[in-house]
Amino acid sequence: MQILQDLRERRAITIVLITHEPDIAAYGSRIIAMRDGAIISDKANTRRRALENVQIPGAAVAAAHQI
């Protein structure tokens, strides 16, 4: 995930990541949920923005995303 974050931050590259895992989706700045090929929600990831200024070890980050 660090490589993807570096690409996004240092080179301003847009990355589209498809996952079923909420803890992986939590790394994104935007989460779009789909069901049966249709978008059911599209929202900014406010949890990620809240955690950007906090330095937390990796294991704690995953737990913090589930709050």
PQR file with spaces between the fields and no chain letter, atoms N, CA, C, O and H, PARSE charges and radii, in Angstrom:
ATOM       1  N    MET     1       0.819   -1.189    0.000 -0.4000 1.5000
ATOM       2  CA   MET     1       0.000    0.000    0.000 -0.0000 2.0000
ATOM       3  C    MET     1       0.868    1.260    0.000  0.5500 1.7000
ATOM       4  O    MET     1       0.468    2.300   -0.524 -0.5500 1.4000
ATOM       5  N    GLN     2       2.049    1.157    0.587 -0.4000 1.5000
ATOM       6  CA   GLN     2       2.923    2.325    0.653 -0.0000 2.0000
ATOM       7  C    GLN     2       3.321    2.804   -0.744  0.5500 1.7000
ATOM       8  O    GLN     2       3.396    4.009   -0.985 -0.5500 1.4000
ATOM       9  H    GLN     2       2.374    0.313    1.013  0.4000 1.0000
ATOM      10  N    ILE     3       3.572    1.882   -1.652 -0.4000 1.5000
ATOM      11  CA   ILE     3       3.944    2.263   -3.021 -0.0000 2.0000
ATOM      12  C    ILE     3       2.802    3.034   -3.682  0.5500 1.7000
ATOM      13  O    ILE     3       3.032    4.049   -4.339 -0.5500 1.4000
ATOM      14  H    ILE     3       3.511    0.904   -1.456  0.4000 1.0000
ATOM      15  N    LEU     4       1.578    2.552   -3.509 -0.4000 1.5000
ATOM      16  CA   LEU     4       0.425    3.237   -4.095 -0.0000 2.0000
ATOM      17  C    LEU     4       0.230    4.617   -3.482  0.5500 1.7000
ATOM      18  O    LEU     4      -0.080    5.574   -4.192 -0.5500 1.4000
ATOM      19  H    LEU     4       1.391    1.727   -2.975  0.4000 1.0000
ATOM      20  N    GLN     5       0.409    4.726   -2.172 -0.4000 1.5000
ATOM      21  CA   GLN     5       0.280    6.023   -1.509 -0.0000 2.0000
ATOM      22  C    GLN     5       1.349    6.994   -2.006  0.5500 1.7000
ATOM      23  O    GLN     5       1.063    8.171   -2.226 -0.5500 1.4000
ATOM      24  H    GLN     5       0.660    3.948   -1.595  0.4000 1.0000
ATOM      25  N    ASP     6       2.572    6.511   -2.182 -0.4000 1.5000
ATOM      26  CA   ASP     6       3.654    7.370   -2.679 -0.0000 2.0000
ATOM      27  C    ASP     6       3.356    7.868   -4.092  0.5500 1.7000
ATOM      28  O    ASP     6       3.577    9.039   -4.401 -0.5500 1.4000
ATOM      29  H    ASP     6       2.804    5.555   -2.003  0.4000 1.0000
ATOM      30  N    LEU     7       2.857    6.980   -4.946 -0.4000 1.5000
ATOM      31  CA   LEU     7       2.503    7.397   -6.306 -0.0000 2.0000
ATOM      32  C    LEU     7       1.436    8.481   -6.292  0.5500 1.7000
ATOM      33  O    LEU     7       1.521    9.456   -7.038 -0.5500 1.4000
ATOM      34  H    LEU     7       2.678    6.029   -4.696  0.4000 1.0000
ATOM      35  N    ARG     8       0.433    8.308   -5.442 -0.4000 1.5000
ATOM      36  CA   ARG     8      -0.659    9.277   -5.369 -0.0000 2.0000
ATOM      37  C    ARG     8      -0.158   10.625   -4.848  0.5500 1.7000
ATOM      38  O    ARG     8      -0.505   11.673   -5.392 -0.5500 1.4000
ATOM      39  H    ARG     8       0.364    7.516   -4.836  0.4000 1.0000
ATOM      40  N    GLU     9       0.646   10.593   -3.809 -0.4000 1.5000
ATOM      41  CA   GLU     9       1.068   11.829   -3.153 -0.0000 2.0000
ATOM      42  C    GLU     9       2.207   12.537   -3.887  0.5500 1.7000
ATOM      43  O    GLU     9       2.177   13.759   -4.035 -0.5500 1.4000
ATOM      44  H    GLU     9       0.928    9.742   -3.367  0.4000 1.0000
ATOM      45  N    ARG    10       3.195   11.799   -4.341 -0.4000 1.5000
ATOM      46  CA   ARG    10       4.380   12.426   -4.940 -0.0000 2.0000
ATOM      47  C    ARG    10       4.228   12.728   -6.419  0.5500 1.7000
ATOM      48  O    ARG    10       4.801   13.696   -6.921 -0.5500 1.4000
ATOM      49  H    ARG    10       3.220   10.806   -4.221  0.4000 1.0000
ATOM      50  N    ARG    11       3.450   11.896   -7.127 -0.4000 1.5000
ATOM      51  CA   ARG    11       3.337   12.083   -8.570 -0.0000 2.0000
ATOM      52  C    ARG    11       1.938   12.473   -9.017  0.5500 1.7000
ATOM      53  O    ARG    11       1.693   12.628  -10.214 -0.5500 1.4000
ATOM      54  H    ARG    11       2.985   11.110   -6.719  0.4000 1.0000
ATOM      55  N    ALA    12       1.021   12.633   -8.076 -0.4000 1.5000
ATOM      56  CA   ALA    12      -0.361   13.033   -8.367 -0.0000 2.0000
ATOM      57  C    ALA    12      -1.022   12.092   -9.372  0.5500 1.7000
ATOM      58  O    ALA    12      -1.704   12.528  -10.299 -0.5500 1.4000
ATOM      59  H    ALA    12       1.220   12.507   -7.104  0.4000 1.0000
ATOM      60  N    ILE    13      -0.805   10.794   -9.168 -0.4000 1.5000
ATOM      61  CA   ILE    13      -1.388    9.780  -10.029 -0.0000 2.0000
ATOM      62  C    ILE    13      -2.688    9.290   -9.410  0.5500 1.7000
ATOM      63  O    ILE    13      -2.743    8.993   -8.217 -0.5500 1.4000
ATOM      64  H    ILE    13      -0.251   10.440   -8.415  0.4000 1.0000
ATOM      65  N    THR    14      -3.733    9.208  -10.223 -0.4000 1.5000
ATOM      66  CA   THR    14      -5.005    8.666   -9.757 -0.0000 2.0000
ATOM      67  C    THR    14      -4.942    7.153   -9.840  0.5500 1.7000
ATOM      68  O    THR    14      -4.577    6.596  -10.875 -0.5500 1.4000
ATOM      69  H    THR    14      -3.689    9.449  -11.192  0.4000 1.0000
ATOM      70  N    ILE    15      -5.296    6.491   -8.756 -0.4000 1.5000
ATOM      71  CA   ILE    15      -5.271    5.035   -8.692 -0.0000 2.0000
ATOM      72  C    ILE    15      -6.675    4.538   -8.398  0.5500 1.7000
ATOM      73  O    ILE    15      -7.323    4.998   -7.458 -0.5500 1.4000
ATOM      74  H    ILE    15      -5.593    6.944   -7.915  0.4000 1.0000
ATOM      75  N    VAL    16      -7.140    3.594   -9.209 -0.4000 1.5000
ATOM      76  CA   VAL    16      -8.438    2.966   -8.985 -0.0000 2.0000
ATOM      77  C    VAL    16      -8.149    1.564   -8.472  0.5500 1.7000
ATOM      78  O    VAL    16      -7.528    0.760   -9.167 -0.5500 1.4000
ATOM      79  H    VAL    16      -6.613    3.221   -9.972  0.4000 1.0000
ATOM      80  N    LEU    17      -8.594    1.272   -7.263 -0.4000 1.5000
ATOM      81  CA   LEU    17      -8.356   -0.018   -6.629 -0.0000 2.0000
ATOM      82  C    LEU    17      -9.700   -0.664   -6.343  0.5500 1.7000
ATOM      83  O    LEU    17     -10.561   -0.060   -5.703 -0.5500 1.4000
ATOM      84  H    LEU    17      -9.099    1.925   -6.698  0.4000 1.0000
ATOM      85  N    ILE    18      -9.878   -1.874   -6.810 -0.4000 1.5000
ATOM      86  CA   ILE    18     -11.136   -2.588   -6.600 -0.0000 2.0000
ATOM      87  C    ILE    18     -10.897   -3.660   -5.544  0.5500 1.7000
ATOM      88  O    ILE    18      -9.983   -4.474   -5.674 -0.5500 1.4000
ATOM      89  H    ILE    18      -9.179   -2.364   -7.330  0.4000 1.0000
ATOM      90  N    THR    19     -11.722   -3.657   -4.498 -0.4000 1.5000
ATOM      91  CA   THR    19     -11.541   -4.595   -3.399 -0.0000 2.0000
ATOM      92  C    THR    19     -12.870   -4.887   -2.717  0.5500 1.7000
ATOM      93  O    THR    19     -13.824   -4.116   -2.817 -0.5500 1.4000
ATOM      94  H    THR    19     -12.464   -2.995   -4.393  0.4000 1.0000
ATOM      95  N    HIS    20     -12.908   -6.008   -2.029 -0.4000 1.5000
ATOM      96  CA   HIS    20     -14.052   -6.358   -1.188 -0.0000 2.0000
ATOM      97  C    HIS    20     -13.718   -6.089    0.282  0.5500 1.7000
ATOM      98  O    HIS    20     -14.568   -6.261    1.156 -0.5500 1.4000
ATOM      99  H    HIS    20     -12.133   -6.635   -1.948  0.4000 1.0000
ATOM     100  N    GLU    21     -12.498   -5.673    0.547 -0.4000 1.5000
ATOM     101  CA   GLU    21     -12.019   -5.503    1.916 -0.0000 2.0000
ATOM     102  C    GLU    21     -12.136   -4.053    2.386  0.5500 1.7000
ATOM     103  O    GLU    21     -11.484   -3.171    1.829 -0.5500 1.4000
ATOM     104  H    GLU    21     -11.807   -5.533   -0.162  0.4000 1.0000
ATOM     105  N    PRO    22     -12.961   -3.798    3.406 -0.5600 1.5000
ATOM     106  CA   PRO    22     -13.131   -2.429    3.913  0.2800 2.0000
ATOM     107  C    PRO    22     -11.834   -1.811    4.429  0.5500 1.7000
ATOM     108  O    PRO    22     -11.638   -0.603    4.295 -0.5500 1.4000
ATOM     109  N    ASP    23     -10.939   -2.618    5.020 -0.4000 1.5000
ATOM     110  CA   ASP    23      -9.700   -2.057    5.542 -0.0000 2.0000
ATOM     111  C    ASP    23      -8.769   -1.601    4.425  0.5500 1.7000
ATOM     112  O    ASP    23      -7.989   -0.669    4.619 -0.5500 1.4000
ATOM     113  H    ASP    23     -11.098   -3.599    5.129  0.4000 1.0000
ATOM     114  N    ILE    24      -8.836   -2.234    3.269 -0.4000 1.5000
ATOM     115  CA   ILE    24      -8.058   -1.791    2.117 -0.0000 2.0000
ATOM     116  C    ILE    24      -8.715   -0.552    1.503  0.5500 1.7000
ATOM     117  O    ILE    24      -8.023    0.401    1.145 -0.5500 1.4000
ATOM     118  H    ILE    24      -9.470   -2.992    3.111  0.4000 1.0000
ATOM     119  N    ALA    25     -10.024   -0.559    1.381 -0.4000 1.5000
ATOM     120  CA   ALA    25     -10.750    0.597    0.834 -0.0000 2.0000
ATOM     121  C    ALA    25     -10.515    1.842    1.678  0.5500 1.7000
ATOM     122  O    ALA    25     -10.560    2.961    1.166 -0.5500 1.4000
ATOM     123  H    ALA    25     -10.586   -1.333    1.672  0.4000 1.0000
ATOM     124  N    ALA    26     -10.269    1.653    2.955 -0.4000 1.5000
ATOM     125  CA   ALA    26     -10.069    2.783    3.863 -0.0000 2.0000
ATOM     126  C    ALA    26      -8.842    3.618    3.507  0.5500 1.7000
ATOM     127  O    ALA    26      -8.727    4.759    3.956 -0.5500 1.4000
ATOM     128  H    ALA    26     -10.233    0.745    3.371  0.4000 1.0000
ATOM     129  N    TYR    27      -7.928    3.075    2.714 -0.4000 1.5000
ATOM     130  CA   TYR    27      -6.763    3.840    2.289 -0.0000 2.0000
ATOM     131  C    TYR    27      -7.117    4.895    1.245  0.5500 1.7000
ATOM     132  O    TYR    27      -6.376    5.861    1.067 -0.5500 1.4000
ATOM     133  H    TYR    27      -8.021    2.149    2.349  0.4000 1.0000
ATOM     134  N    GLY    28      -8.221    4.722    0.567 -0.4000 1.5000
ATOM     135  CA   GLY    28      -8.606    5.639   -0.493 -0.0000 2.0000
ATOM     136  C    GLY    28      -9.205    6.929    0.019  0.5500 1.7000
ATOM     137  O    GLY    28      -9.686    6.995    1.150 -0.5500 1.4000
ATOM     138  H    GLY    28      -8.823    3.936    0.712  0.4000 1.0000
ATOM     139  N    SER    29      -9.176    7.957   -0.817 -0.4000 1.5000
ATOM     140  CA   SER    29      -9.785    9.231   -0.430 -0.0000 2.0000
ATOM     141  C    SER    29     -11.265    9.268   -0.780  0.5500 1.7000
ATOM     142  O    SER    29     -11.997   10.165   -0.362 -0.5500 1.4000
ATOM     143  H    SER    29      -8.786    7.903   -1.736  0.4000 1.0000
ATOM     144  N    ARG    30     -11.693    8.267   -1.562 -0.4000 1.5000
ATOM     145  CA   ARG    30     -13.092    8.194   -1.975 -0.0000 2.0000
ATOM     146  C    ARG    30     -13.487    6.722   -2.053  0.5500 1.7000
ATOM     147  O    ARG    30     -12.707    5.896   -2.527 -0.5500 1.4000
ATOM     148  H    ARG    30     -11.098    7.538   -1.901  0.4000 1.0000
ATOM     149  N    ILE    31     -14.688    6.389   -1.593 -0.4000 1.5000
ATOM     150  CA   ILE    31     -15.158    5.005   -1.629 -0.0000 2.0000
ATOM     151  C    ILE    31     -16.464    4.957   -2.419  0.5500 1.7000
ATOM     152  O    ILE    31     -17.452    5.602   -2.068 -0.5500 1.4000
ATOM     153  H    ILE    31     -15.321    7.060   -1.208  0.4000 1.0000
ATOM     154  N    ILE    32     -16.435    4.178   -3.491 -0.4000 1.5000
ATOM     155  CA   ILE    32     -17.620    3.993   -4.327 -0.0000 2.0000
ATOM     156  C    ILE    32     -18.054    2.540   -4.165  0.5500 1.7000
ATOM     157  O    ILE    32     -17.290    1.626   -4.475 -0.5500 1.4000
ATOM     158  H    ILE    32     -15.632    3.654   -3.776  0.4000 1.0000
ATOM     159  N    ALA    33     -19.263    2.326   -3.685 -0.4000 1.5000
ATOM     160  CA   ALA    33     -19.788    0.970   -3.489 -0.0000 2.0000
ATOM     161  C    ALA    33     -20.721    0.623   -4.641  0.5500 1.7000
ATOM     162  O    ALA    33     -21.511    1.446   -5.103 -0.5500 1.4000
ATOM     163  H    ALA    33     -19.884    3.069   -3.434  0.4000 1.0000
ATOM     164  N    MET    34     -20.603   -0.632   -5.091 -0.4000 1.5000
ATOM     165  CA   MET    34     -21.436   -1.083   -6.210 -0.0000 2.0000
ATOM     166  C    MET    34     -22.150   -2.376   -5.836  0.5500 1.7000
ATOM     167  O    MET    34     -21.662   -3.165   -5.026 -0.5500 1.4000
ATOM     168  H    MET    34     -19.961   -1.301   -4.716  0.4000 1.0000
ATOM     169  N    ARG    35     -23.301   -2.571   -6.436 -0.4000 1.5000
ATOM     170  CA   ARG    35     -24.040   -3.816   -6.276 -0.0000 2.0000
ATOM     171  C    ARG    35     -24.705   -4.125   -7.607  0.5500 1.7000
ATOM     172  O    ARG    35     -25.383   -3.267   -8.173 -0.5500 1.4000
ATOM     173  H    ARG    35     -23.698   -1.931   -7.093  0.4000 1.0000
ATOM     174  N    ASP    36     -24.519   -5.335   -8.112 -0.4000 1.5000
ATOM     175  CA   ASP    36     -25.109   -5.768   -9.382 -0.0000 2.0000
ATOM     176  C    ASP    36     -24.800   -4.794  -10.522  0.5500 1.7000
ATOM     177  O    ASP    36     -25.649   -4.540  -11.376 -0.5500 1.4000
ATOM     178  H    ASP    36     -23.968   -6.031   -7.652  0.4000 1.0000
ATOM     179  N    GLY    37     -23.574   -4.252  -10.527 -0.4000 1.5000
ATOM     180  CA   GLY    37     -23.147   -3.375  -11.605 -0.0000 2.0000
ATOM     181  C    GLY    37     -23.616   -1.935  -11.504  0.5500 1.7000
ATOM     182  O    GLY    37     -23.335   -1.129  -12.392 -0.5500 1.4000
ATOM     183  H    GLY    37     -22.884   -4.458   -9.833  0.4000 1.0000
ATOM     184  N    ALA    38     -24.323   -1.600  -10.441 -0.4000 1.5000
ATOM     185  CA   ALA    38     -24.822   -0.226  -10.269 -0.0000 2.0000
ATOM     186  C    ALA    38     -24.167    0.413   -9.042  0.5500 1.7000
ATOM     187  O    ALA    38     -23.931   -0.253   -8.033 -0.5500 1.4000
ATOM     188  H    ALA    38     -24.552   -2.254   -9.720  0.4000 1.0000
ATOM     189  N    ILE    39     -23.879    1.704   -9.143 -0.4000 1.5000
ATOM     190  CA   ILE    39     -23.315    2.439   -8.005 -0.0000 2.0000
ATOM     191  C    ILE    39     -24.416    2.645   -6.970  0.5500 1.7000
ATOM     192  O    ILE    39     -25.476    3.192   -7.273 -0.5500 1.4000
ATOM     193  H    ILE    39     -24.071    2.245   -9.962  0.4000 1.0000
ATOM     194  N    ILE    40     -24.145    2.193   -5.729 -0.4000 1.5000
ATOM     195  CA   ILE    40     -25.130    2.385   -4.659 -0.0000 2.0000
ATOM     196  C    ILE    40     -24.705    3.478   -3.680  0.5500 1.7000
ATOM     197  O    ILE    40     -25.536    4.009   -2.944 -0.5500 1.4000
ATOM     198  H    ILE    40     -23.284    1.749   -5.483  0.4000 1.0000
ATOM     199  N    SER    41     -23.401    3.818   -3.669 -0.4000 1.5000
ATOM     200  CA   SER    41     -22.962    4.955   -2.867 -0.0000 2.0000
ATOM     201  C    SER    41     -21.625    5.460   -3.404  0.5500 1.7000
ATOM     202  O    SER    41     -20.831    4.707   -3.968 -0.5500 1.4000
ATOM     203  H    SER    41     -22.726    3.386   -4.267  0.4000 1.0000
ATOM     204  N    ASP    42     -21.407    6.748   -3.212 -0.4000 1.5000
ATOM     205  CA   ASP    42     -20.193    7.412   -3.655 -0.0000 2.0000
ATOM     206  C    ASP    42     -19.924    8.518   -2.646  0.5500 1.7000
ATOM     207  O    ASP    42     -20.627    9.528   -2.615 -0.5500 1.4000
ATOM     208  H    ASP    42     -22.053    7.360   -2.754  0.4000 1.0000
ATOM     209  N    LYS    43     -18.894    8.319   -1.817 -0.4000 1.5000
ATOM     210  CA   LYS    43     -18.654    9.309   -0.765 -0.0000 2.0000
ATOM     211  C    LYS    43     -17.168    9.487   -0.502  0.5500 1.7000
ATOM     212  O    LYS    43     -16.356    8.605   -0.779 -0.5500 1.4000
ATOM     213  H    LYS    43     -18.323    7.499   -1.843  0.4000 1.0000
ATOM     214  N    ALA    44     -16.840   10.640    0.035 -0.4000 1.5000
ATOM     215  CA   ALA    44     -15.463   10.916    0.449 -0.0000 2.0000
ATOM     216  C    ALA    44     -15.167   10.076    1.684  0.5500 1.7000
ATOM     217  O    ALA    44     -16.042    9.853    2.520 -0.5500 1.4000
ATOM     218  H    ALA    44     -17.500   11.357    0.259  0.4000 1.0000
ATOM     219  N    ASN    45     -13.945    9.620    1.788 -0.4000 1.5000
ATOM     220  CA   ASN    45     -13.539    8.821    2.937 -0.0000 2.0000
ATOM     221  C    ASN    45     -13.082    9.759    4.049  0.5500 1.7000
ATOM     222  O    ASN    45     -11.906   10.116    4.118 -0.5500 1.4000
ATOM     223  H    ASN    45     -13.234    9.802    1.109  0.4000 1.0000
ATOM     224  N    THR    46     -13.993   10.151    4.903 -0.4000 1.5000
ATOM     225  CA   THR    46     -13.665   11.087    5.976 -0.0000 2.0000
ATOM     226  C    THR    46     -12.787   10.450    7.036  0.5500 1.7000
ATOM     227  O    THR    46     -12.034   11.164    7.699 -0.5500 1.4000
ATOM     228  H    THR    46     -14.948    9.861    4.847  0.4000 1.0000
ATOM     229  N    ARG    47     -12.848    9.151    7.226 -0.4000 1.5000
ATOM     230  CA   ARG    47     -11.973    8.475    8.194 -0.0000 2.0000
ATOM     231  C    ARG    47     -10.513    8.615    7.781  0.5500 1.7000
ATOM     232  O    ARG    47      -9.648    8.873    8.618 -0.5500 1.4000
ATOM     233  H    ARG    47     -13.460    8.571    6.687  0.4000 1.0000
ATOM     234  N    ARG    48     -10.238    8.443    6.489 -0.4000 1.5000
ATOM     235  CA   ARG    48      -8.860    8.557    6.005 -0.0000 2.0000
ATOM     236  C    ARG    48      -8.341    9.973    6.232  0.5500 1.7000
ATOM     237  O    ARG    48      -7.214   10.160    6.690 -0.5500 1.4000
ATOM     238  H    ARG    48     -10.941    8.233    5.809  0.4000 1.0000
ATOM     239  N    ARG    49      -9.152   10.954    5.916 -0.4000 1.5000
ATOM     240  CA   ARG    49      -8.713   12.340    6.101 -0.0000 2.0000
ATOM     241  C    ARG    49      -8.453   12.646    7.568  0.5500 1.7000
ATOM     242  O    ARG    49      -7.543   13.410    7.889 -0.5500 1.4000
ATOM     243  H    ARG    49     -10.068   10.803    5.544  0.4000 1.0000
ATOM     244  N    ALA    50      -9.234   12.064    8.451 -0.4000 1.5000
ATOM     245  CA   ALA    50      -9.030   12.289    9.883 -0.0000 2.0000
ATOM     246  C    ALA    50      -7.727   11.642   10.350  0.5500 1.7000
ATOM     247  O    ALA    50      -7.069   12.152   11.257 -0.5500 1.4000
ATOM     248  H    ALA    50      -9.973   11.443    8.190  0.4000 1.0000
ATOM     249  N    LEU    51      -7.352   10.514    9.730 -0.4000 1.5000
ATOM     250  CA   LEU    51      -6.151    9.793   10.149 -0.0000 2.0000
ATOM     251  C    LEU    51      -4.879   10.269    9.451  0.5500 1.7000
ATOM     252  O    LEU    51      -3.786    9.886    9.868 -0.5500 1.4000
ATOM     253  H    LEU    51      -7.886   10.099    8.993  0.4000 1.0000
ATOM     254  N    GLU    52      -4.979   11.083    8.415 -0.4000 1.5000
ATOM     255  CA   GLU    52      -3.801   11.512    7.668 -0.0000 2.0000
ATOM     256  C    GLU    52      -2.790   12.244    8.529  0.5500 1.7000
ATOM     257  O    GLU    52      -1.589   12.149    8.276 -0.5500 1.4000
ATOM     258  H    GLU    52      -5.867   11.394    8.076  0.4000 1.0000
ATOM     259  N    ASN    53      -3.234   12.958    9.521 -0.4000 1.5000
ATOM     260  CA   ASN    53      -2.329   13.736   10.361 -0.0000 2.0000
ATOM     261  C    ASN    53      -1.890   12.990   11.608  0.5500 1.7000
ATOM     262  O    ASN    53      -1.182   13.549   12.446 -0.5500 1.4000
ATOM     263  H    ASN    53      -4.210   13.035    9.726  0.4000 1.0000
ATOM     264  N    VAL    54      -2.305   11.721   11.744 -0.4000 1.5000
ATOM     265  CA   VAL    54      -1.971   10.934   12.928 -0.0000 2.0000
ATOM     266  C    VAL    54      -1.036    9.813   12.522  0.5500 1.7000
ATOM     267  O    VAL    54      -1.321    9.081   11.574 -0.5500 1.4000
ATOM     268  H    VAL    54      -2.881   11.268   11.063  0.4000 1.0000
ATOM     269  N    GLN    55       0.072    9.668   13.221 -0.4000 1.5000
ATOM     270  CA   GLN    55       1.011    8.583   12.952 -0.0000 2.0000
ATOM     271  C    GLN    55       0.677    7.414   13.867  0.5500 1.7000
ATOM     272  O    GLN    55       0.904    7.479   15.076 -0.5500 1.4000
ATOM     273  H    GLN    55       0.304   10.262   13.991  0.4000 1.0000
ATOM     274  N    ILE    56       0.135    6.344   13.286 -0.4000 1.5000
ATOM     275  CA   ILE    56      -0.260    5.164   14.045 -0.0000 2.0000
ATOM     276  C    ILE    56       0.425    3.958   13.416  0.5500 1.7000
ATOM     277  O    ILE    56       0.459    3.853   12.190 -0.5500 1.4000
ATOM     278  H    ILE    56      -0.049    6.292   12.305  0.4000 1.0000
ATOM     279  N    PRO    57       0.976    3.035   14.221 -0.5600 1.5000
ATOM     280  CA   PRO    57       1.572    1.828   13.651  0.2800 2.0000
ATOM     281  C    PRO    57       0.556    1.054   12.810  0.5500 1.7000
ATOM     282  O    PRO    57      -0.645    1.142   13.064 -0.5500 1.4000
ATOM     283  N    GLY    58       1.018    0.302   11.819 -0.4000 1.5000
ATOM     284  CA   GLY    58       0.174   -0.405   10.872 -0.0000 2.0000
ATOM     285  C    GLY    58      -0.974   -1.194   11.456  0.5500 1.7000
ATOM     286  O    GLY    58      -2.091   -1.090   10.949 -0.5500 1.4000
ATOM     287  H    GLY    58       1.994    0.230   11.613  0.4000 1.0000
ATOM     288  N    ALA    59      -0.757   -1.977   12.493 -0.4000 1.5000
ATOM     289  CA   ALA    59      -1.822   -2.792   13.059 -0.0000 2.0000
ATOM     290  C    ALA    59      -2.928   -1.920   13.660  0.5500 1.7000
ATOM     291  O    ALA    59      -4.108   -2.258   13.568 -0.5500 1.4000
ATOM     292  H    ALA    59       0.151   -2.061   12.905  0.4000 1.0000
ATOM     293  N    ALA    60      -2.550   -0.820   14.261 -0.4000 1.5000
ATOM     294  CA   ALA    60      -3.540    0.066   14.863 -0.0000 2.0000
ATOM     295  C    ALA    60      -4.345    0.804   13.806  0.5500 1.7000
ATOM     296  O    ALA    60      -5.501    1.151   14.049 -0.5500 1.4000
ATOM     297  H    ALA    60      -1.591   -0.545   14.335  0.4000 1.0000
ATOM     298  N    VAL    61      -3.763    1.050   12.645 -0.4000 1.5000
ATOM     299  CA   VAL    61      -4.462    1.736   11.581 -0.0000 2.0000
ATOM     300  C    VAL    61      -5.658    0.920   11.124  0.5500 1.7000
ATOM     301  O    VAL    61      -6.747    1.462   10.938 -0.5500 1.4000
ATOM     302  H    VAL    61      -2.823    0.769   12.449  0.4000 1.0000
ATOM     303  N    ALA    62      -5.463   -0.384   10.942 -0.4000 1.5000
ATOM     304  CA   ALA    62      -6.567   -1.248   10.506 -0.0000 2.0000
ATOM     305  C    ALA    62      -7.689   -1.235   11.551  0.5500 1.7000
ATOM     306  O    ALA    62      -8.865   -1.191   11.189 -0.5500 1.4000
ATOM     307  H    ALA    62      -4.578   -0.825   11.093  0.4000 1.0000
ATOM     308  N    ALA    63      -7.348   -1.271   12.808 -0.4000 1.5000
ATOM     309  CA   ALA    63      -8.355   -1.227   13.865 -0.0000 2.0000
ATOM     310  C    ALA    63      -9.061    0.128   13.891  0.5500 1.7000
ATOM     311  O    ALA    63     -10.270    0.201   14.111 -0.5500 1.4000
ATOM     312  H    ALA    63      -6.393   -1.307   13.102  0.4000 1.0000
ATOM     313  N    ALA    64      -8.308    1.185   13.667 -0.4000 1.5000
ATOM     314  CA   ALA    64      -8.909    2.526   13.688 -0.0000 2.0000
ATOM     315  C    ALA    64      -9.892    2.712   12.553  0.5500 1.7000
ATOM     316  O    ALA    64     -10.872    3.441   12.711 -0.5500 1.4000
ATOM     317  H    ALA    64      -7.326    1.125   13.488  0.4000 1.0000
ATOM     318  N    HIS    65      -9.665    2.082   11.419 -0.4000 1.5000
ATOM     319  CA   HIS    65     -10.563    2.198   10.276 -0.0000 2.0000
ATOM     320  C    HIS    65     -11.901    1.516   10.520  0.5500 1.7000
ATOM     321  O    HIS    65     -12.880    1.818    9.839 -0.5500 1.4000
ATOM     322  H    HIS    65      -8.869    1.490   11.291  0.4000 1.0000
ATOM     323  N    GLN    66     -11.957    0.591   11.491 -0.4000 1.5000
ATOM     324  CA   GLN    66     -13.186   -0.140   11.753 -0.0000 2.0000
ATOM     325  C    GLN    66     -14.062    0.542   12.791  0.5500 1.7000
ATOM     326  O    GLN    66     -15.141    0.043   13.111 -0.5500 1.4000
ATOM     327  H    GLN    66     -11.161    0.345   12.044  0.4000 1.0000
ATOM     328  N    ILE    67     -13.618    1.663   13.315 -0.4000 1.5000
ATOM     329  CA   ILE    67     -14.392    2.388   14.329 -0.0000 2.0000
ATOM     330  C    ILE    67     -15.652    2.944   13.735  0.5500 1.7000
ATOM     331  O    ILE    67     -16.434    3.586   14.437 -0.5500 1.4000
ATOM     332  H    ILE    67     -12.741    2.068   13.054  0.4000 1.0000
